[in-house]
Amino acid sequence: MKIDEKDIVSAEIDSAREASMPAEGGASEQAQAKLGFDAADEKVLRLGTGSIPKLIAEFAVPAIAGYLVNAAYNIIDSIFLGHAIGAIGIAATTVANPIMTVFLAIAMLVGTGGNALCALKLGEGRKDVAERTLGNTFMLCVLVWVVVCIVASCPPAMDALLSLSSATDEVRPYAYSFMQIIFYGYFVQCVGFGINQFIRTTGAPNRALLTMVIGAVGCIFFNYIFVIVMGLGVAGSALATVCGQGLSCISVLWYFLFTKGVPLKLRVKNFKPEWSLCGRIIALGLASFALQAGMAVTNFLTNMLLVHYGELSPLGADSALASIGLAVRVIMFLFTPLFGVSVAVQPLLGFNYGAKKYDRVRITWKDGILTAVGVGTVLWALAQFFALQIVAIFGLNDPELSEFTAYVLRVMIAVMPIVGYQIVGSNYFTATGQPVKSIILGLSRQILFLIPLMFILPELLPTIIPGIQGLDAVYIATPVADVFAILVTTVFVVVEWKRLKRREAEQAAAGEAAM
């Protein structure tokens, strides 16, 4: 399958837009009816006409809540395992986390790419292509699940993944059991998370949130039954996660199969793969995949460095995995609302960009960034003031280990208030069909900056700052990488902002000439 950048970002999209849009931008009512839109699709069409602040608020609140709910799966597992079997359970999920992140990245590759293409096509007025995109995205989820099941059934492959994630001899059997069950149930995660994003694009953000809440509530219930009541340990926690995600998956499929008045339907005829369409889905999803894959690579290397420098410190390797791994998990949870804001504005950006309403694109982008910065500032303040209380939730019994974990958490989120700017700023390029730029920005923090800094700072800082150990420098690298990534994003944002204003001016000039 060949992925051609030209199919996504160049003249083909522009010509398609021009064929379906009047000169002023935006499909007329007659064009909408001809292309398959009707009165029931007002939820979609309002993305190009409604108040932008109101739309962002309407989409952001459930998106933030939904991302928090989705991220809560790892938190829920860690809480129950921490109280049931102690630090070894948290260490096992820390080892499994980067591997699971890889497969989450694949789900985002399919779901985010399909959703971005769907929003662009709806903005162009091409509802038929948007619906075929939904069907092809579902089939990609099925294909990916088959591959994941093959990996789960191959012990050498599983052992290799655990070794890559620096599993110690004590932690390895727990992590193996946890991962294998999660992998077999990967289909429900891929559909429940990936296809869920289409619900938001069809103008039903609250319904998208509901599908995720159902899964999280189920996860809590099943964790209590399997881990606390039945004493199944990490296997019970993994099974609880799959069951919770299964409830979410069922509710997502129900929406597209049986709910009346839905703008897009999941139809069997659209399951047949269209390889050019699949190529576009994958190309547009590469940025989100790169971001998550970069996070996974970072987590693999972090675990390796934690084991190495943990053995050289009084903390020890397993305690370092449990402590700093727990801080990383909390940070991922804190960052999810920022990703929620980014995902919330994506359909607004994509629809209006597809409709050539560049003034609305700029306003949406600006308001999205301001919203993310505001949310990030509030979460940063709460985490700084209540770090110790947050750590206590996970059942760490050692007071010194709890204090150290709280300190690590505070350091790693030092520049969190402006990280939201980087996230929304870079995701704009995915939403508007510019995947290469989005990939570069998505990789900048994790690959270009964080990984080199994690290797450089543990050797450098102890030689110039008294009292700093190699283990300390591993987590100090995070806020330093954030600063560099923000600076790079600013360059791209400034250039793109000028390009949008130039297109606005060209449209205005063309409109005056036509009068």
C-alpha positions in Angstrom: 0.0 0.0 0.0 1.6 3.2 -1.2 1.0 6.4 0.8 1.3 9.5 -1.4 1.6 12.8 0.5 0.2 14.6 -2.6 -3.1 12.8 -2.2 -3.5 14.5 1.2 -2.2 18.0 1.2 -1.8 19.4 -2.3 -3.8 20.2 -5.4 -6.1 17.2 -5.2 -7.7 18.4 -2.0 -7.9 22.0 -3.2 -9.5 21.0 -6.5 -12.0 18.8 -4.6 -12.9 21.6 -2.4 -13.3 24.0 -5.3 -15.6 21.6 -7.1 -17.9 21.3 -4.1 -17.8 24.9 -2.7 -18.9 28.2 -4.0 -16.4 31.0 -4.3 -17.1 32.5 -0.9 -16.3 29.2 0.8 -18.7 26.8 2.4 -21.2 24.5 0.6 -24.5 26.0 -0.4 -27.8 24.3 0.7 -28.3 22.9 -2.8 -24.8 21.6 -2.9 -25.2 20.0 0.5 -28.4 18.3 -0.6 -26.8 17.0 -3.8 -23.8 15.6 -1.9 -26.0 13.7 0.6 -26.6 16.3 3.4 -30.1 16.9 4.7 -31.8 18.6 7.6 -30.7 15.9 10.0 -27.1 16.8 9.4 -27.3 20.2 11.0 -25.1 19.0 13.9 -22.3 18.6 11.4 -23.0 21.7 9.3 -23.0 24.0 12.4 -19.2 23.4 12.7 -18.9 25.9 9.9 -21.5 28.4 11.1 -21.9 28.3 14.9 -20.2 30.4 17.5 -16.6 29.2 17.8 -16.2 29.7 21.6 -19.5 27.9 22.2 -18.5 25.0 19.9 -15.1 24.7 21.6 -16.8 24.7 25.0 -19.4 22.1 23.9 -16.8 19.8 22.4 -13.9 20.4 24.9 -15.7 19.6 28.1 -16.9 16.1 27.1 -13.6 15.5 25.2 -11.5 16.4 28.3 -13.7 14.2 30.5 -13.6 11.4 27.9 -9.8 11.5 27.8 -9.6 11.5 31.6 -11.9 8.5 31.6 -9.8 6.7 29.0 -6.6 7.4 30.9 -8.2 6.3 34.1 -7.9 2.7 33.0 -4.2 2.6 33.9 -4.8 4.6 37.1 -7.6 2.3 38.2 -5.4 -0.8 37.6 -2.5 0.7 39.5 -4.7 1.7 42.5 -6.3 -1.7 42.8 -3.0 -3.6 42.3 -1.2 -1.3 44.7 -3.6 -2.0 47.5 -4.0 -5.7 46.7 -0.4 -6.8 46.1 1.8 -3.7 46.7 4.6 -2.2 44.8 5.2 -5.3 42.7 1.8 -4.8 41.0 2.6 -1.2 40.2 6.1 -2.2 38.9 4.4 -4.8 36.6 2.1 -2.2 35.1 5.1 0.1 34.7 6.9 -2.6 32.6 3.7 -3.3 30.6 3.0 0.4 30.0 5.4 1.2 27.1 4.3 -2.0 25.3 0.6 -1.1 25.7 1.4 2.4 24.6 2.7 1.0 21.3 -0.6 -0.7 20.6 -2.5 2.4 21.8 -0.4 4.3 19.2 -1.7 1.9 16.5 -5.3 2.5 17.6 -4.6 6.3 17.4 -3.0 5.8 13.9 -6.2 4.3 12.6 -8.8 6.3 14.7 -7.2 9.7 14.6 -6.3 9.5 10.9 -9.7 8.3 9.9 -11.4 10.9 12.0 -9.2 13.7 10.5 -10.0 12.6 7.0 -13.7 12.3 7.8 -13.8 15.9 9.1 -12.1 17.2 6.1 -14.5 15.4 3.7 -17.5 16.6 5.6 -16.1 20.2 5.3 -15.8 19.6 1.6 -19.4 18.4 1.5 -18.4 14.8 0.5 -20.5 12.9 3.0 -20.2 9.6 0.9 -16.5 9.6 1.2 -16.7 10.4 5.0 -18.9 7.4 5.5 -16.6 5.1 3.5 -13.8 6.4 5.7 -15.7 5.3 8.8 -16.1 1.8 7.3 -12.5 1.5 6.2 -11.3 2.7 9.6 -13.3 -0.1 11.3 -11.8 -2.7 9.0 -8.3 -1.4 9.8 -9.1 -1.9 13.5 -10.0 -5.6 12.8 -6.8 -6.2 10.8 -4.6 -4.7 13.5 -6.3 -6.8 16.2 -5.5 -10.0 14.3 -1.8 -9.0 14.2 -1.8 -8.2 17.9 -3.4 -11.6 18.8 -0.7 -13.3 16.8 1.9 -11.5 18.9 0.1 -12.4 22.1 0.1 -16.1 21.1 3.9 -16.2 20.5 5.9 -16.6 23.8 9.2 -15.6 22.3 7.7 -12.4 21.0 6.2 -11.7 24.4 9.5 -12.4 26.2 11.3 -10.1 23.8 8.9 -7.3 24.5 9.3 -7.8 28.2 13.1 -7.8 27.9 12.9 -4.6 25.8 10.8 -3.1 28.6 13.5 -4.0 31.2 11.4 -6.4 33.2 13.3 -7.8 36.2 13.1 -11.5 37.1 10.6 -10.8 39.9 8.3 -8.5 37.8 8.4 -10.5 34.5 5.7 -13.2 35.2 3.2 -10.5 36.5 3.8 -8.3 33.5 3.5 -11.2 31.1 0.1 -12.2 32.4 -1.2 -8.7 32.4 0.0 -8.0 28.8 -1.3 -11.2 27.2 -4.9 -10.6 28.4 -4.8 -7.0 27.3 -3.6 -8.0 23.9 -6.3 -10.6 23.3 -8.9 -7.9 24.1 -7.2 -5.3 21.9 -10.1 -5.1 19.4 -12.4 -3.5 22.0 -9.8 -0.9 22.8 -9.1 -0.1 19.2 -12.8 0.3 18.4 -13.8 1.9 21.7 -11.1 4.5 21.5 -10.5 4.9 17.7 -14.1 4.8 16.3 -15.3 6.8 19.3 -13.7 9.9 17.8 -16.1 9.8 14.8 -19.0 10.3 17.2 -17.5 13.7 18.2 -17.1 14.6 14.5 -20.7 13.8 13.8 -21.6 16.6 16.3 -22.4 14.4 19.4 -19.5 15.1 21.9 -21.7 14.2 24.9 -22.5 10.8 23.4 -18.8 10.2 22.8 -18.2 10.9 26.4 -20.9 8.6 27.6 -19.4 5.7 25.7 -16.1 6.2 27.5 -17.7 6.7 31.0 -19.6 3.4 30.6 -16.3 1.6 30.1 -14.5 3.3 33.0 -17.3 2.6 35.4 -17.3 -1.0 34.3 -13.5 -1.2 34.7 -13.8 -0.1 38.4 -16.6 -2.6 39.0 -14.8 -5.5 37.4 -11.5 -4.6 39.2 -13.2 -4.7 42.5 -14.7 -8.1 41.7 -11.7 -9.7 40.0 -8.9 -8.2 42.1 -10.3 -7.5 45.6 -13.1 -10.1 45.9 -11.7 -13.0 43.8 -8.0 -12.2 44.4 -6.9 -12.7 40.8 -4.1 -10.1 41.0 -2.7 -8.7 37.8 -4.6 -11.2 35.6 -7.8 -10.0 37.2 -6.9 -6.4 36.7 -6.2 -6.9 33.0 -9.4 -8.9 32.5 -11.3 -6.0 34.2 -9.8 -3.5 31.8 -10.8 -5.6 28.8 -14.4 -6.0 30.1 -14.7 -2.3 30.7 -13.3 -1.5 27.3 -15.7 -4.0 25.9 -18.7 -2.1 27.3 -17.4 1.0 25.6 -16.9 -0.8 22.3 -20.5 -2.0 22.4 -21.8 1.4 23.0 -19.8 2.9 20.1 -21.0 0.3 17.7 -24.5 0.7 18.9 -24.4 4.4 18.0 -23.3 3.9 14.4 -25.5 0.8 13.8 -28.8 1.4 15.6 -29.1 5.0 16.7 -31.6 7.0 14.6 -30.7 10.3 13.0 -27.0 9.7 13.0 -25.2 11.6 10.2 -22.9 8.7 9.4 -23.7 5.0 9.5 -21.4 1.9 9.8 -22.4 0.0 6.7 -21.2 -3.4 5.6 -20.7 -2.2 2.0 -18.1 0.2 3.3 -16.0 -2.5 5.0 -14.3 -3.4 1.7 -10.9 -1.8 1.9 -10.2 1.0 -0.5 -6.4 1.1 -0.4 -6.1 4.7 -1.5 -8.5 5.7 1.3 -6.6 3.5 3.8 -3.4 5.2 2.7 -4.8 8.6 3.5 -6.1 7.4 6.8 -2.7 6.1 7.8 -0.9 9.2 6.5 -3.1 11.5 8.5 -2.8 9.3 11.6 1.0 9.1 11.4 1.4 12.2 13.6 -0.6 10.8 16.5 1.1 7.5 16.0 4.5 9.1 16.1 3.6 11.0 19.3 2.4 7.8 21.0 5.2 5.6 19.5 7.7 8.2 20.6 6.2 8.1 24.1 6.5 4.3 24.0 10.2 4.4 23.0 10.8 6.9 25.7 9.1 4.7 28.3 11.2 1.7 27.1 14.4 3.7 27.6 13.2 5.2 30.8 12.6 1.8 32.3 16.1 0.7 31.2 17.7 3.8 32.8 15.6 3.4 35.9 16.8 -0.1 36.4 20.4 0.9 35.7 20.6 4.0 37.8 18.2 2.6 40.4 20.7 -0.2 41.1 23.4 2.4 41.7 21.2 4.3 44.2 19.8 3.4 47.6 16.4 3.2 46.1 17.0 -0.1 44.1 15.8 -1.1 40.7 12.3 -2.3 41.5 11.5 0.7 43.8 12.8 3.1 41.0 10.5 1.4 38.5 7.5 1.6 40.9 8.2 5.2 42.1 9.2 7.1 38.9 7.0 4.8 36.8 4.1 5.8 39.0 4.9 9.5 38.6 5.1 9.1 34.8 1.6 7.4 34.9 0.2 10.3 36.9 1.7 12.8 34.5 0.2 11.0 31.5 -3.2 11.2 33.3 -2.7 14.9 33.9 -1.8 15.5 30.3 -4.9 13.8 28.9 -7.1 16.9 29.3 -4.7 18.7 27.1 -5.0 16.0 24.5 -8.7 16.2 25.0 -8.8 19.9 24.1 -6.6 19.2 21.0 -9.0 16.4 19.9 -12.1 18.6 20.6 -10.9 21.4 18.2 -9.8 18.9 15.5 -13.2 18.5 13.8 -13.8 22.2 14.0 -10.4 22.9 12.4 -10.8 20.2 9.8 -14.3 21.1 8.8 -13.6 24.8 8.4 -10.2 24.2 6.6 -12.0 21.9 4.2 -14.6 24.6 3.6 -11.9 27.2 3.1 -13.2 29.3 6.0 -9.7 30.4 7.1 -10.8 33.1 9.4 -12.7 30.5 11.5 -9.7 28.2 11.3 -7.5 30.9 12.9 -10.0 31.8 15.6 -10.5 28.1 16.5 -6.8 27.5 16.7 -6.2 30.5 18.9 -9.1 29.7 21.2 -8.0 26.1 21.4 -4.5 27.0 22.5 -5.8 29.4 25.1 -8.1 26.8 26.5 -5.3 24.2 26.7 -3.0 26.6 28.5 -5.7 27.5 31.0 -6.6 23.8 31.7 -2.8 23.0 32.0 -2.3 25.8 34.5 -5.1 24.6 36.7 -3.9 21.0 36.7 -0.3 22.1 37.3 -1.3 24.0 40.4 -3.4 21.1 41.8 -0.6 18.6 41.2 2.0 20.9 42.8 0.0 21.5 45.9 -1.4 18.0 46.3 1.4 15.8 45.0 1.8 13.8 48.2 -1.9 13.2 48.5 -2.1 12.0 44.8 0.7 9.5 45.4 -1.0 8.2 48.6 -4.0 7.1 46.5 -1.8 4.3 45.0 -1.1 2.6 48.3 2.7 2.9 48.6 3.4 2.0 52.2 6.9 3.4 52.4 6.8 7.1 53.5 10.2 7.9 52.1 9.3 6.3 48.7 6.0 8.3 48.7 7.9 11.6 49.4 10.4 10.9 46.7 7.6 10.1 44.2 5.8 13.3 45.0 9.0 15.3 44.5 9.6 13.6 41.1 6.1 14.4 40.1 6.5 18.1 40.9 9.8 18.4 38.9 8.5 16.6 35.8 5.5 18.9 35.4 7.5 22.1 35.9 6.4 23.7 32.6 3.1 21.9 32.2 1.1 25.2 31.9 2.5 25.8 28.4 2.7 22.2 27.2 -0.9 22.5 26.1 0.2 25.2 23.6 2.6 22.7 22.0 0.0 19.9 21.9 -2.7 22.0 20.3 -0.2 23.8 18.1 1.1 20.6 16.6 -2.2 18.8 16.3 -3.5 21.6 14.1 -1.4 20.2 11.2 -3.0 16.8 11.5 -6.5 18.4 11.5 -5.7 20.4 8.3 -4.2 17.6 6.3 -0.5 18.5 6.8 0.8 15.2 8.4 4.5 15.7 7.8 4.7 18.9 9.8 2.6 17.3 12.6 4.9 14.3 12.7 7.9 16.5 13.0 6.4 18.4 15.9 5.0 15.2 17.5 8.5 13.6 17.5 10.3 16.8 18.6 9.7 16.4 22.3 10.0 12.6 22.7 12.6 11.7 20.1 14.6 14.8 19.2 15.0 16.1 22.7 13.9 13.9 25.6 15.7 10.7 24.6 19.1 12.4 24.1 18.7 14.4 27.3 17.9 11.3 29.3 21.3 9.9 28.3 23.3 13.1 28.5 22.0 14.7 31.7 22.7 11.6 34.0 26.4 11.8 33.0 26.6 15.6 33.0 24.5 17.0 35.9 26.2 14.9 38.7 29.6 16.4 37.7 28.4 20.1 37.9 25.6 20.1 40.5 26.4 18.7 44.0 23.9 16.2 45.3 22.4 15.3 41.9 22.5 11.6 41.1 22.1 9.9 37.8 18.6 8.7 38.7 17.6 12.4 39.4 18.8 13.5 36.0 16.6 11.0 34.3 13.4 12.7 35.4 14.9 16.3 35.2 15.2 15.7 31.4 11.4 15.9 31.0 10.8 19.6 31.7 14.0 20.5 29.7 12.7 18.6 26.7 9.4 20.4 27.0 11.0 23.8 26.7 12.9 22.9 23.5 9.7 21.3 22.0 7.7 24.5 22.7 10.3 26.6 21.0 10.3 24.5 17.8 6.5 24.5 17.7 6.5 28.3 17.9 8.4 28.5 14.7 5.9 26.3 12.8 2.9 28.2 14.4 4.2 31.6 13.3 4.8 30.5 9.7 1.4 28.8 9.4 -0.4 31.7 11.0 1.0 34.1 8.3 0.0 31.6 5.6 -3.6 31.6 6.9 -3.8 35.3 6.9 -2.4 35.5 3.4 -5.1 33.1 2.2 -7.8 35.2 3.9 -6.5 38.2 2.1 -6.5 36.4 -1.2 -10.1 35.3 -0.7 -11.2 38.8 0.2 -9.5 40.2 -2.9 -11.1 37.5 -5.1 -14.5 38.4 -3.6 -14.1 42.1 -4.3 -13.1 41.4 -7.9 -16.1 39.2 -8.5 -18.5 41.9 -7.3 
